[in-house]
Amino acid sequence: MAGRKIKFGDVEINIPEKLLSFGVMPIIGVVLVLWLLTGIYSVGPDEVGVVRTFGKVTRVAQSGLRYHLPIPIE
């Protein structure tokens, strides 16, 4: 089986060539989706949320499931 071997101390890990052929774009895509999902938040029924963009208050969010741009934007 062709692949790349990586050693961590006494442990040797074999990474298949098929996994390496995916490239970097799918990894960047997964990281981007996970980062965008961090913008989901909820505001309790008796609460009011304050959304800040670059440190300035931009709007007030009412109760419920909400979305804002992820850190460091909002």
Buried (B, 14 or more C-beta within 10 A) or exposed (E): EEEEEEEEEEEEEEEEEEEEEEEEEEEEEEEEEEEEEEBEEEBEEEEEBEBEEEEEEEEEBEEEEBEBEBEEEB
